[in-house]
Amino acid sequence: MLRTVFSNSVRSFHSSRFNMGVTKEVLKAGDGKNFPKKGDTVTMHYTGTLNNGSKFDSSVDRGQPFVTAIGVGRVIKGWDEGVPQMSLGEKAILRISYDYAYGERGFPPVIPPKSDLNFEVELLKIN
């Protein structure tokens, strides 16, 4: 794992690359102790955007957190890889390459083919 720490007078964040498809930028640290494991059910808020900034989905806008099992193929590979690296209460941006998202085909008409995606994710609960 490559870990890079950036700091400046405006804002600090940590960026971690877990593999070729997912990079995490920490916006708010979590508890640093409780991490979801494969098969755990997680509750989180998220907002998904394309690289051009266009929002395509948001649990925040719906006012209802998203609940799913993680690490078992129910969500895109980038979430299965990135969310388990977040600790409880953490807020981060997961930058996910297209091959860890919706691939060559995309998810028409919302997500074009070969689209890299950005998700601002807040891990609210590990059930």
DSSP file (Angstrom, degrees, kcal/mol; ACC not computed):
  #  RESIDUE AA STRUCTURE BP1 BP2  ACC     N-H-->O    O-->H-N    N-H-->O    O-->H-N    TCO  KAPPA ALPHA  PHI   PSI    X-CA   Y-CA   Z-CA
    1    1 A M              0   0    0      0, 0.0     2,-0.6     0, 0.0    17,-0.2   0.000 360.0 360.0 360.0 133.0    0.0    0.0    0.0
    2    2 A L  E     -A   17   0A   0     15,-1.4    15,-2.4    17,-0.1     2,-0.5  -0.856 360.0-168.5 -95.1 125.5    1.3    3.4   -0.9
    3    3 A R  E     -A   16   0A   0     -2,-0.6     2,-0.4    13,-0.2    13,-0.2  -0.968   6.1-178.8-120.3 127.8    0.5    6.0    1.7
    4    4 A T  E     -A   15   0A   0     11,-2.8    11,-2.8    -2,-0.5     2,-0.5  -0.983  10.7-159.0-125.7 135.2    0.9    9.7    1.0
    5    5 A V  E     -A   14   0A   0     -2,-0.4     2,-0.4     9,-0.2     9,-0.2  -0.965   9.6-171.2-116.1 125.6    0.3   12.5    3.5
    6    6 A F  E     +A   13   0A   0      7,-1.9     7,-1.6    -2,-0.5     2,-0.3  -0.895   6.8 175.8-113.2 143.9   -0.3   16.0    2.2
    7    7 A S  E     +A   12   0A   0     -2,-0.4     2,-0.3     5,-0.2     5,-0.2  -0.987   7.7 152.8-148.7 137.9   -0.5   19.1    4.3
    8    8 A N        -     0   0    0      3,-1.0    -2,-0.0    -2,-0.3     0, 0.0  -0.917  56.4 -91.8-150.0 179.6   -0.9   22.8    3.7
    9    9 A S  S    S+     0   0    0     -2,-0.3     3,-0.1     1,-0.2    -1,-0.0   0.733 119.9  50.4 -71.0 -20.5   -2.2   25.8    5.5
   10   10 A V  S    S-     0   0    0      1,-0.3     2,-0.3     0, 0.0    -1,-0.2   0.904 124.4 -17.9 -84.4 -43.5   -5.7   25.5    3.9
   11   11 A R        -     0   0    0      2,-0.0    -3,-1.0     0, 0.0     2,-0.4  -0.991  52.5-140.2-162.2 153.3   -6.4   21.8    4.6
   12   12 A S  E     +A    7   0A   0     -2,-0.3     2,-0.3    -5,-0.2    -5,-0.2  -0.929  27.1 160.2-117.1 144.3   -4.9   18.5    5.6
   13   13 A F  E     -A    6   0A   0     -7,-1.6    -7,-1.9    -2,-0.4     2,-0.4  -0.987  31.2-130.7-155.9 161.3   -5.7   15.1    4.2
   14   14 A H  E     -AB   5  26A   0     12,-0.5    12,-3.1    -2,-0.3     2,-0.5  -0.921  18.7-162.1-111.5 139.0   -4.3   11.6    3.9
   15   15 A S  E     -AB   4  25A   0    -11,-2.8   -11,-2.8    -2,-0.4     2,-0.4  -0.988   9.0-178.3-124.1 130.1   -4.4    9.8    0.6
   16   16 A S  E     -AB   3  24A   0      8,-2.7     8,-3.4    -2,-0.5     2,-0.6  -0.981  16.6-153.2-127.9 138.0   -3.9    6.1    0.3
   17   17 A R  E     -AB   2  23A   0    -15,-2.4   -15,-1.4    -2,-0.4     6,-0.2  -0.956  11.4-178.8-110.6 119.4   -3.8    3.9   -2.8
   18   18 A F  E     -     0   0A   0      4,-1.5     2,-0.3    -2,-0.6    -1,-0.1   0.826  66.2 -29.0 -87.6 -34.0   -4.9    0.3   -2.0
   19   19 A N  E >  S- B   0  22A   0      3,-0.9     3,-0.6   -17,-0.1    -1,-0.2  -0.860  86.9 -64.5-163.3-169.5   -4.5   -1.2   -5.4
   20   20 A M  T 3  S+     0   0    0     -2,-0.3    80,-0.1     1,-0.2     3,-0.1   0.697 126.7  44.7 -67.6 -17.0   -4.6    0.0   -9.0
   21   21 A G  T 3  S+     0   0    0      1,-0.1    76,-2.5    75,-0.1     2,-0.4   0.604 105.1  52.2-106.7 -11.4   -8.3    0.8   -8.9
   22   22 A V  E <   +BC  19  96A   0     -3,-0.6    -4,-1.5    74,-0.2    -3,-0.9  -0.987  47.2 179.2-136.1 132.2   -9.0    2.7   -5.7
   23   23 A T  E     -BC  17  95A   0     72,-2.1    72,-3.1    -2,-0.4     2,-0.5  -0.993  15.8-152.9-125.7 138.4   -7.5    5.8   -4.0
   24   24 A K  E     -BC  16  94A   0     -8,-3.4    -8,-2.7    -2,-0.4     2,-0.5  -0.939   8.2-169.1-115.5 131.5   -8.8    7.2   -0.7
   25   25 A E  E     -BC  15  93A   0     68,-2.4    68,-2.7    -2,-0.5     2,-0.4  -0.975  22.3-137.9-115.3 115.6   -8.5   10.8    0.4
   26   26 A V  E     +BC  14  92A   0    -12,-3.1   -12,-0.5    -2,-0.5    66,-0.3  -0.600  27.9 171.2 -78.0 125.2   -9.5   11.2    4.1
   27   27 A L  E    S+     0   0A   0     64,-2.8     2,-0.3    -2,-0.4    65,-0.2   0.759  76.7  12.5 -98.1 -36.0  -11.6   14.2    4.8
   28   28 A K  E    S- C   0  91A   0     63,-2.3    63,-2.4   -15,-0.0    -1,-0.4  -0.966  84.3-121.2-144.5 124.3  -12.5   13.5    8.4
   29   29 A A        -     0   0    0     -2,-0.3     2,-0.1    61,-0.2    57,-0.0  -0.304  23.5-146.7 -65.4 146.6  -10.7   10.8   10.5
   30   30 A G        -     0   0    0     60,-0.1    59,-0.2    61,-0.0    58,-0.1  -0.088  44.5 -73.7 -92.1-160.5  -12.7    8.0   12.0
   31   31 A D        -     0   0    0     57,-2.4    58,-0.1     3,-0.2    -2,-0.1   0.649  53.2-138.9 -75.8 -13.4  -12.1    6.2   15.3
   32   32 A G  S    S+     0   0    0     56,-0.2     3,-0.1     2,-0.2    -1,-0.1   0.528  86.7  70.5  71.7   4.5   -9.1    4.3   13.8
   33   33 A K  S    S+     0   0    0      1,-0.2     2,-0.7    55,-0.2    -1,-0.1   0.707  81.5  62.3-120.6 -38.8  -10.1    1.1   15.6
   34   34 A N        +     0   0    0     54,-0.1    54,-2.4     2,-0.0    -1,-0.2  -0.856  57.7 169.3-105.6 113.4  -13.3   -0.3   14.0
   35   35 A F        -     0   0    0     -2,-0.7    52,-0.2    52,-0.2     2,-0.1  -0.952  37.1-109.4-120.8 138.3  -13.0   -1.3   10.4
   36   36 A P        -     0   0    0      0, 0.0     2,-0.3     0, 0.0    50,-0.1  -0.406  32.5-149.4 -67.0 143.1  -15.6   -3.3    8.4
   37   37 A K    >   -     0   0    0      1,-0.1     3,-2.8    -2,-0.1    33,-0.3  -0.725  37.7 -69.8-107.7 161.4  -14.7   -6.9    7.5
   38   38 A K  T 3  S+     0   0    0      1,-0.3    33,-0.2    -2,-0.3    -1,-0.1  -0.242 123.8  18.7 -50.3 126.7  -15.7   -8.9    4.5
   39   39 A G  T 3  S+     0   0    0     31,-3.2    -1,-0.3     1,-0.3    32,-0.1   0.218  91.5 132.3  93.9 -14.2  -19.4   -9.7    4.9
   40   40 A D    <   -     0   0    0     -3,-2.8    30,-2.5    30,-0.3     2,-0.5  -0.364  58.4-123.3 -66.5 149.4  -20.2   -7.0    7.5
   41   41 A T  E     -D   69   0A   0     28,-0.2    86,-3.2    -3,-0.1     2,-0.3  -0.842  32.4-165.9 -92.1 130.2  -23.2   -4.9    6.9
   42   42 A V  E     -DE  68 126A   0     26,-3.1    26,-2.0    -2,-0.5     2,-0.5  -0.875  16.1-150.2-118.5 150.9  -22.4   -1.2    6.7
   43   43 A T  E     +DE  67 125A   0     82,-2.7    81,-2.0    -2,-0.3    82,-1.9  -0.985  33.5 155.2-116.9 126.5  -24.5    2.0    6.9
   44   44 A M  E     -DE  66 123A   0     22,-2.6    22,-3.2    -2,-0.5     2,-0.4  -0.988  39.5-132.4-150.1 155.7  -23.1    5.0    5.0
   45   45 A H  E     + E   0 122A   0     77,-1.8    77,-2.7    -2,-0.3     2,-0.3  -0.865  35.5 172.8-102.4 146.2  -23.9    8.2    3.3
   46   46 A Y  E     - E   0 121A   0     -2,-0.4    13,-1.9    75,-0.2    14,-1.1  -0.992  27.1-159.2-150.7 156.3  -22.4    8.8   -0.1
   47   47 A T  E     -FE  58 120A   0     73,-1.5    73,-2.5    -2,-0.3     2,-0.4  -0.978  18.8-154.0-134.6 125.5  -22.4   11.1   -3.1
   48   48 A G  E     +FE  57 119A   0      9,-3.1     8,-2.5    -2,-0.4     9,-1.2  -0.849  16.7 173.9-104.8 134.1  -21.2    9.9   -6.4
   49   49 A T  E     -FE  55 118A   0     69,-3.0    69,-2.6    -2,-0.4     6,-0.2  -0.957  28.7-123.0-134.0 153.9  -19.8   12.1   -9.1
   50   50 A L  E >   - E   0 117A   0      4,-2.4     3,-2.1    -2,-0.3    67,-0.2  -0.399  44.9 -96.6 -79.7 169.3  -18.1   11.8  -12.5
   51   51 A N  T 3  S+     0   0    0     65,-0.7    66,-0.1     1,-0.3    -1,-0.1   0.758 125.5  61.0 -61.8 -23.5  -14.6   13.3  -13.0
   52   52 A N  T 3  S-     0   0    0      2,-0.1    -1,-0.3     1,-0.0     3,-0.1   0.431 122.4-106.2 -83.1   3.0  -16.3   16.4  -14.6
   53   53 A G  S <  S+     0   0    0     -3,-2.1     2,-0.3     1,-0.3    -2,-0.1   0.351  70.3 146.7  92.6  -6.0  -18.1   17.0  -11.3
   54   54 A S        -     0   0    0     -5,-0.1    -4,-2.4     1,-0.1     2,-0.3  -0.501  45.4-134.2 -68.6 124.3  -21.6   15.8  -12.5
   55   55 A K  E     +F   49   0A   0     -2,-0.3    -6,-0.3    -6,-0.2     3,-0.1  -0.632  29.3 172.0 -79.1 132.7  -23.4   14.2   -9.6
   56   56 A F  E     +     0   0A   0     -8,-2.5     2,-0.3     1,-0.4    -7,-0.2   0.582  64.2   4.6-115.5 -15.5  -25.1   10.9  -10.6
   57   57 A D  E     +F   48   0A   0     -9,-1.2    -9,-3.1     0, 0.0    -1,-0.4  -0.962  55.2 178.4-165.6 149.3  -26.3    9.6   -7.2
   58   58 A S  E  >  -F   47   0A   0     -2,-0.3     4,-1.2   -11,-0.2   -11,-0.2  -0.835  22.4-167.4-160.7 119.3  -26.5   10.6   -3.6
   59   59 A S  H  >>S+     0   0    0    -13,-1.9     5,-1.6    -2,-0.3     4,-1.0   0.796  98.3  61.6 -69.8 -28.5  -27.9    9.0   -0.4
   60   60 A V  H >45S+     0   0    0    -14,-1.1     3,-0.6     1,-0.2    -1,-0.2   0.932 102.7  48.6 -61.9 -46.6  -27.5   12.4    1.2
   61   61 A D  H 345S+     0   0    0      1,-0.2    -1,-0.2     2,-0.1    -2,-0.2   0.846 111.6  49.8 -62.9 -34.3  -30.0   13.9   -1.3
   62   62 A R  H 3<5S-     0   0    0     -4,-1.2    -1,-0.2     2,-0.2    -2,-0.2   0.676 105.5-132.4 -77.3 -17.1  -32.4   11.1   -0.6
   63   63 A G  T <<5S+     0   0    0     -4,-1.0    -3,-0.2    -3,-0.6    -2,-0.1   0.695  74.2 104.1  73.6  18.7  -32.1   11.7    3.1
   64   64 A Q  S   <S-     0   0    0     -5,-1.6    -2,-0.2     0, 0.0    -1,-0.2  -0.967  70.2-127.9-136.2 116.8  -31.7    7.9    3.7
   65   65 A P        -     0   0    0      0, 0.0     2,-0.4     0, 0.0   -20,-0.2  -0.232  28.9-113.9 -59.6 153.8  -28.3    6.2    4.4
   66   66 A F  E     -D   44   0A   0    -22,-3.2   -22,-2.6     2,-0.0     2,-0.4  -0.769  28.8-163.5 -92.1 132.5  -27.3    3.3    2.2
   67   67 A V  E     +D   43   0A   0     -2,-0.4     2,-0.3   -24,-0.2   -24,-0.2  -0.976  24.2 140.2-120.5 127.9  -27.1   -0.1    3.9
   68   68 A T  E     -D   42   0A   0    -26,-2.0   -26,-3.1    -2,-0.4     2,-0.3  -0.990  53.0 -99.8-157.9 158.9  -25.3   -3.0    2.3
   69   69 A A  E     -D   41   0A   0     -2,-0.3     2,-0.4   -28,-0.3   -28,-0.2  -0.638  44.9-143.7 -76.0 145.0  -23.0   -6.0    2.9
   70   70 A I        +     0   0    0    -30,-2.5   -31,-3.2   -33,-0.3   -30,-0.3  -0.882  68.6  20.8-117.7 146.3  -19.4   -5.1    2.0
   71   71 A G  S    S+     0   0    0     -2,-0.4    -1,-0.2   -33,-0.2   -33,-0.1   0.580  98.1  91.0  82.3  10.2  -16.7   -7.2    0.4
   72   72 A V  S    S-     0   0    0     -3,-0.2    -2,-0.1   -34,-0.0    -3,-0.0   0.209 104.0 -96.0-125.3  15.1  -19.1   -9.8   -1.1
   73   73 A G  S    S+     0   0    0      3,-0.1     4,-0.1     4,-0.1    -3,-0.1   0.605  89.1 117.9  85.9  11.8  -19.8   -8.4   -4.5
   74   74 A R  S    S+     0   0    0     -5,-0.2     2,-0.2     2,-0.1    -4,-0.1   0.705  80.3  32.0 -81.7 -19.5  -23.1   -6.6   -3.8
   75   75 A V  S    S-     0   0    0      1,-0.2     5,-0.1    -6,-0.1    -2,-0.1  -0.708 109.8 -61.5-125.7 177.1  -21.6   -3.2   -4.8
   76   76 A I    >>  -     0   0    0     -2,-0.2     4,-2.0     1,-0.1     3,-1.0  -0.228  51.0-111.8 -61.2 153.4  -18.9   -2.1   -7.3
   77   77 A K  H 3> S+     0   0    0     24,-0.4     4,-2.0     1,-0.3     5,-0.2   0.835 115.1  62.3 -56.7 -36.5  -15.4   -3.6   -6.7
   78   78 A G  H 3> S+     0   0    0     22,-2.9     4,-2.4     1,-0.2    -1,-0.3   0.855 106.8  44.1 -60.7 -35.9  -14.1   -0.1   -5.8
   79   79 A W  H <> S+     0   0    0     -3,-1.0     4,-2.2    21,-0.3    -1,-0.2   0.904 110.3  54.5 -73.3 -42.3  -16.4    0.0   -2.8
   80   80 A D  H  < S+     0   0    0     -4,-2.0    -2,-0.2     1,-0.2    -1,-0.2   0.827 118.8  36.2 -59.9 -30.5  -15.7   -3.6   -1.8
   81   81 A E  H  < S+     0   0    0     -4,-2.0    -2,-0.2    -5,-0.2    -1,-0.2   0.852 124.1  39.1 -86.9 -40.1  -12.0   -2.6   -1.8
   82   82 A G  H >< S+     0   0    0     -4,-2.4     3,-1.5    -5,-0.2    -3,-0.2   0.892 105.2  58.9 -84.2 -42.6  -12.2    0.9   -0.4
   83   83 A V  G >< S+     0   0    0     -4,-2.2     3,-2.2     1,-0.3    -1,-0.1   0.879  99.3  58.7 -61.2 -40.3  -14.8    0.9    2.3
   84   84 A P  G 3  S+     0   0    0      0, 0.0    -1,-0.3     0, 0.0    -2,-0.1   0.665  99.6  60.9 -64.0 -11.8  -13.1   -1.8    4.5
   85   85 A Q  G <  S+     0   0    0     -3,-1.5     2,-0.3    -4,-0.2    -2,-0.2   0.434  91.2  87.3 -90.0  -0.3  -10.1    0.6    4.7
   86   86 A M  S <  S-     0   0    0     -3,-2.2     2,-0.2    -4,-0.2     3,-0.1  -0.780  71.5-139.6 -99.2 142.6  -12.3    3.2    6.4
   87   87 A S    >   -     0   0    0     -2,-0.3     3,-2.5   -52,-0.2    36,-0.3  -0.654  42.3 -72.1 -97.6 160.8  -12.8    3.3   10.1
   88   88 A L  T 3  S+     0   0    0    -54,-2.4   -57,-2.4     1,-0.3   -56,-0.2  -0.207 121.0  15.2 -52.7 129.0  -16.1    4.0   11.9
   89   89 A G  T 3  S+     0   0    0     34,-2.6    -1,-0.3     1,-0.3    35,-0.1   0.292  92.9 139.7  89.2  -9.3  -17.1    7.7   11.5
   90   90 A E    <   -     0   0    0     -3,-2.5    33,-2.5    33,-0.1     2,-0.4  -0.374  37.9-158.7 -70.6 144.9  -14.5    8.4    8.8
   91   91 A K  E     +CG  28 122A   0    -63,-2.4   -64,-2.8    31,-0.2   -63,-2.3  -0.997  26.9 154.0-121.9 128.4  -15.5   10.6    5.8
   92   92 A A  E     -CG  26 121A   0     29,-2.7    29,-3.3    -2,-0.4     2,-0.6  -0.954  44.1-117.0-148.9 162.5  -13.4   10.1    2.7
   93   93 A I  E     -CG  25 120A   0    -68,-2.7   -68,-2.4    -2,-0.3     2,-0.6  -0.947  25.1-157.3-103.6 123.2  -13.4   10.4   -1.1
   94   94 A L  E     -CG  24 119A   0     25,-3.2    25,-2.4    -2,-0.6     2,-0.6  -0.907   3.4-160.3 -98.6 117.8  -12.9    7.1   -2.9
   95   95 A R  E     -CG  23 118A   0    -72,-3.1   -72,-2.1    -2,-0.6     2,-0.5  -0.896  15.4-169.6 -99.8 118.0  -11.5    7.7   -6.4
   96   96 A I  E     -CG  22 117A   0     21,-3.3    21,-2.9    -2,-0.6   -74,-0.2  -0.931  17.6-132.3-120.9 124.5  -12.3    4.6   -8.4
   97   97 A S    >   -     0   0    0    -76,-2.5     3,-2.3    -2,-0.5     4,-0.3  -0.353  33.4-106.7 -70.7 155.6  -11.0    3.7  -11.8
   98   98 A Y  G > >S+     0   0    0      1,-0.3     5,-2.8    16,-0.2     3,-1.5   0.807 118.2  60.6 -56.0 -33.5  -13.5    2.5  -14.4
   99   99 A D  G 3 5S+     0   0    0      1,-0.3    -1,-0.3     3,-0.2   -22,-0.1   0.665 108.9  44.1 -71.8 -13.4  -12.4   -1.1  -14.2
  100  100 A Y  G < 5S+     0   0    0     -3,-2.3   -22,-2.9   -79,-0.2   -21,-0.3   0.248 122.8  40.1-106.1   8.1  -13.3   -1.1  -10.4
  101  101 A A  T < 5S-     0   0    0     -3,-1.5   -24,-0.4    -4,-0.3    -3,-0.1   0.348 132.4 -31.4-118.6-109.3  -16.6    0.7  -11.1
  102  102 A Y  T  >5S-     0   0    0     13,-0.4     4,-1.4     1,-0.2     3,-0.5   0.268  82.3-150.6-107.2  10.7  -18.9    0.0  -14.1
  103  103 A G  T  4< -     0   0    0     -5,-2.8    11,-1.8     1,-0.2    12,-0.5  -0.054  51.6 -20.9  68.0-156.4  -16.2   -1.0  -16.6
  104  104 A E  T  4 S+     0   0    0      1,-0.2    -1,-0.2     9,-0.2    -5,-0.1   0.812 137.5  46.6 -61.7 -34.6  -16.1   -0.7  -20.3
  105  105 A R  T  4 S-     0   0    0     -3,-0.5    -1,-0.2     1,-0.2    -2,-0.2   0.765  87.7-161.8 -84.5 -26.7  -19.9   -0.4  -20.6
  106  106 A G     <  -     0   0    0     -4,-1.4    -1,-0.2    -3,-0.2    -2,-0.1  -0.453  40.3 -74.9  74.2-155.9  -20.6    2.1  -17.9
  107  107 A F  B >>  -H  111   0B   0      4,-2.9     4,-2.0    -2,-0.1     3,-1.2  -0.581  68.1-117.6-141.1  71.7  -24.2    2.3  -16.7
  108  108 A P  T 34 S+     0   0    0      0, 0.0    -2,-0.0     0, 0.0    -3,-0.0  -0.188  84.2  10.6 -59.1 147.0  -26.1    4.2  -19.5
  109  109 A P  T 34 S+     0   0    0      0, 0.0    -3,-0.0     0, 0.0     0, 0.0  -0.979 134.5  41.2 -90.2   3.4  -27.5    6.7  -19.5
  110  110 A V  T <4 S+     0   0    0     -3,-1.2    -4,-0.0     1,-0.2     0, 0.0   0.917 119.6  33.4 -78.8 -44.8  -26.2    7.8  -16.1
  111  111 A I  B  < S-H  107   0B   0     -4,-2.0    -4,-2.9    -6,-0.1    -1,-0.2  -0.950  81.6-137.4-119.9 115.0  -22.6    6.7  -16.3
  112  112 A P    >   -     0   0    0      0, 0.0     3,-0.9     0, 0.0   -10,-0.1  -0.176  40.1 -76.9 -64.3 160.7  -20.7    6.8  -19.6
  113  113 A P  T 3  S+     0   0    0      0, 0.0    -9,-0.2     0, 0.0    -8,-0.2  -0.228 114.6  11.9 -55.2 146.7  -18.5    3.9  -20.7
  114  114 A K  T 3  S+     0   0    0    -11,-1.8     2,-0.6     1,-0.2   -16,-0.2   0.831  88.2 165.3  54.2  40.2  -15.0    3.8  -19.1
  115  115 A S    <   -     0   0    0     -3,-0.9   -13,-0.4   -12,-0.5     2,-0.3  -0.777  32.0-145.4 -93.4 122.7  -15.9    6.4  -16.5
  116  116 A D        -     0   0    0     -2,-0.6   -65,-0.7   -19,-0.1     2,-0.3  -0.623  26.9-150.5 -74.2 144.3  -13.7    6.8  -13.4
  117  117 A L  E     -EG  50  96A   0    -21,-2.9   -21,-3.3    -2,-0.3     2,-0.4  -0.864  15.1-152.0-124.3 154.0  -15.9    7.7  -10.4
  118  118 A N  E     -EG  49  95A   0    -69,-2.6   -69,-3.0    -2,-0.3     2,-0.5  -0.992  13.2-172.7-123.7 130.1  -15.5    9.7   -7.2
  119  119 A F  E     -EG  48  94A   0    -25,-2.4   -25,-3.2    -2,-0.4     2,-0.7  -0.984  17.0-152.7-125.1 123.4  -17.5    8.9   -4.1
  120  120 A E  E     -EG  47  93A   0    -73,-2.5   -73,-1.5    -2,-0.5     2,-0.4  -0.869  31.5-175.5 -88.2 117.0  -17.6   11.0   -1.0
  121  121 A V  E     -EG  46  92A   0    -29,-3.3   -29,-2.7    -2,-0.7     2,-0.5  -0.936  22.1-167.2-122.8 135.4  -18.4    8.3    1.6
  122  122 A E  E     -EG  45  91A   0    -77,-2.7   -77,-1.8    -2,-0.4     2,-0.9  -0.983  18.6-142.5-121.1 119.5  -19.1    8.6    5.4
  123  123 A L  E     +E   44   0A   0    -33,-2.5   -34,-2.6    -2,-0.5   -79,-0.2  -0.707  28.4 168.6 -84.2 105.3  -19.1    5.4    7.3
  124  124 A L  E     +     0   0A   0    -81,-2.0     2,-0.3    -2,-0.9   -80,-0.2   0.813  58.0   2.3 -88.9 -34.5  -21.9    5.8    9.8
  125  125 A K  E     -E   43   0A   0    -82,-1.9   -82,-2.7   -37,-0.0     2,-0.6  -0.994  45.6-150.5-157.7 143.5  -22.3    2.3   11.3
  126  126 A I  E      E   42   0A   0     -2,-0.3   -84,-0.2   -84,-0.2   -38,-0.0  -0.975 360.0 360.0-114.6 112.6  -20.9   -1.2   11.1
  127  127 A N              0   0    0    -86,-3.2   -85,-0.1    -2,-0.6    -1,-0.1   0.457 360.0 360.0 -84.9 360.0  -23.8   -3.6   11.9
